[in-house]
Amino acid sequence: MKKSYLILIGIAVVVILIIGWVKSTYNGMVTVEEEATTALANVQSAYQRRADLIPNLVEVVKGYAAHEKETLEGVINARAKATSMSLNADNIEEYQKAQGELSSALGRLIAIGEAYPDLKANENFRELQVQLEGTENRINEERNKANKAIQDYNIKIRRFPSNLLAGLFGFEKMNKFEAEAGAEKAPKVSF
């Protein structure tokens, strides 16, 4: 009888340890997943800041370069497309493509500023350019932070023995931000 109590106590201890391990592992995966999704939200916030600055930049340029209507409309359309979607772990590539189109349109808009000395010297235009440059730096920083958080999350759910629970509880690998195709080539700017 004493032996059966010891066996029951041993089984209870093992069950308690397993439950503790499952709880700890699950909570750890939830934590790194939340850090990754928060990092993605921070990227989206940085992109939103850029989108919020664009109408002001467009209005300043409109006053100086009314005949550059096609470029202005391109920026407005690219902004509308980029702000019509939300960033999440499933659509990083599509979201990044829309943001890339907006970056390209902004590049053309900034080139207009270079072509018009009066516009280039305009204080509002210069301030908006500085803000956009700062925003682009923030976007890059946030994407780097998001990639690190996603890396930590992916490592957590793919390592043994966590991977056993990750599959059981539906934790899936997230995609990182990557450079757009052709980004390794320097852009060509001509007037």
FENCOR-V413406 format. One record per backbone hydrogen bond with DSSP energy under -0.5 kcal/mol. NH is the residue of the N-H (numbers start at 1). CO is the residue of the C=O. If there is no record, write none. Layout:
BEGIN
{{NH	CO} {NH	CO}}
END
This chain:
BEGIN
{{5	1} {6	2} {7	3} {8	4} {9	5} {10	6} {11	7} {12	8} {13	9} {14	10} {15	11} {16	12} {17	13} {18	14} {19	15} {20	16} {21	17} {22	18} {23	19} {24	20} {25	21} {26	22} {27	23} {28	24} {29	25} {30	26} {31	27} {32	28} {33	29} {34	30} {35	31} {36	32} {37	33} {38	34} {39	35} {40	36} {41	37} {42	38} {43	39} {44	40} {45	41} {46	42} {47	43} {48	44} {49	45} {50	46} {51	47} {52	48} {53	49} {54	50} {55	51} {57	53} {58	54} {59	55} {60	56} {61	57} {62	58} {63	59} {64	60} {64	61} {65	61} {68	65} {72	68} {73	69} {74	70} {75	71} {76	72} {77	73} {78	74} {79	75} {80	76} {81	77} {82	78} {83	79} {84	80} {84	81} {85	82} {91	88} {95	91} {96	92} {97	93} {98	94} {99	95} {100	96} {101	97} {102	98} {103	99} {104	100} {105	101} {106	102} {107	103} {108	104} {109	105} {110	106} {111	107} {112	108} {113	109} {114	110} {115	111} {116	112} {117	115} {120	116} {121	117} {122	118} {122	119} {126	122} {127	123} {128	124} {129	125} {130	126} {131	127} {132	128} {133	129} {134	130} {135	131} {136	132} {137	133} {138	134} {139	135} {140	136} {141	137} {142	138} {143	139} {144	140} {145	141} {146	142} {147	143} {148	144} {149	145} {150	146} {151	147} {152	148} {153	149} {154	150} {155	151} {156	152} {157	153} {158	154} {159	155} {163	159} {164	161} {165	161} {166	162} {167	163} {168	164} {169	165} {170	166} {170	167} {171	166} {175	89} {183	180} {185	182} {189	187} {190	188}}
END
